[in-house]
Amino acid sequence: MPTTILSLHRKHGPLVRTGPSELSVADLSAIKKIYGPGYQVPQDRLHSVWQGHRKFNLFAERDEGVHASQRRLVSRAYAMESLRDLEAYVEESAKVFLGKMGEGVDGGMVVDLGNRVHLFAFDVIGEVTFSLRFGFMMLVPTMARSSKPKLYWAHDFLMPYIGNWLGITARHGSLRSFAMREVEARKDRGTDRKGILSKLFDVQKEKPSEFNNNAVVSMATSNIFAGSDTTAISTRAIIYYLLKKPQYKQRLVDEIDYLRRQGKLSDPVKLEEADNMPYLQAVMYEALRLHPAVAGTVVGVNPWVVDRNTEIFGEEVESFRPDRWLKNEAGDMKRFFFASGSGARMCLGRSISWMEMSKLIPTLFMHYELELAEPEKEWTMKC
Ligand code: HEM
């Protein structure tokens, strides 16, 4: 789908009608208007299917006023001040990830990092939402075997929770039941940890009529389906592009080594330290520019299209070139960086996912000399 829209824009220009009432917009001044204050963009039919008859569903809510008031209720749980509490949980998962990498891995061994990153992203969502590690990373066998059976094994194990991860309709129902069970379990268990659910329970106490149990479950469900695959896809993209273009991997490794020698890098890397790593930041922006984990709405802006606009992003927009983010004009590029959406519906979990990647990527490259098992092979997309 993203590649089809891209080629349609190349053929027809900045406005492409993709259905009787659907428009894909790549015109910069129209984009500013769509995401500017007060402009209401109808959400697509996919959103209404998700919503069903439930009252509180931030993701699917089509009325902009209702959406805004729902978002106000929950936004504190995802705000920067929460990150301090959540970082410790991401750190624990990063340690498990690194520990698993160390088990039985000899030099020259082939490891399915894509699969491991996926399990990591699910475990982090468990930690930050339910204060519970799902334990998916424990599925990684000690000795690296062929990747295929491992993937099927993991998939079988995950099926009761995430449904068939290739089938989004089957998946949302089972995710919601899973979230409902886990919200109840978390209430029974109690905890001192300040995960997202703790903060949502506080909102519920303060405003029980506006934010009932259904609303809590709805947010927990959203976290799982909006925050796991997306972060996994983005982390994989970062690793893939770095390994595909070893000259940029080397620049990142140099940045890591330099800071390490100066005693400015912890293990695992802290969010605050990663925020002060310009090359790491450039790498993350560039990978998500080229490979955003989501695509488009009804009168919508598709990050696959906009983030390839040469007016904003300069030459060679199809290439992975992190250095473009180190230039002075990067401010404009950040304004048109759509991987996390924009405006009133911008991703609520953006800081959380950025933190996951900021910690995992430099820590991984600090410890391991990674390269692609089949460097000539291009990755293929099933969309
Ligand atoms: C790199 C990883 C991620 C990407 C690329 C991503 C992308 C997006 C995008 C593009 C939207 C806007 C969708 C729209 O226009 O309707 C969105 C919304 C949302 N995301 Fe993320 N997301 C990521 C990670 C997360 C995480 C980790 C969480 C939760 C912990 C999360 C929670 C949400 C929620 C709750 C919304 C709905 C916001 C609203 O409607 O007001 N996301 N995400």
Residues whose N, C-alpha, C, O or C-beta is under 5 A from the ligand:
A	BS01	HEM	L58 F59 R71 S222 N223 A226 G227 T230 T231 S234 A293 V294 F338 A339 S340 G341 A344 R345 M346 C347 L348 G349 R350 I352 S353
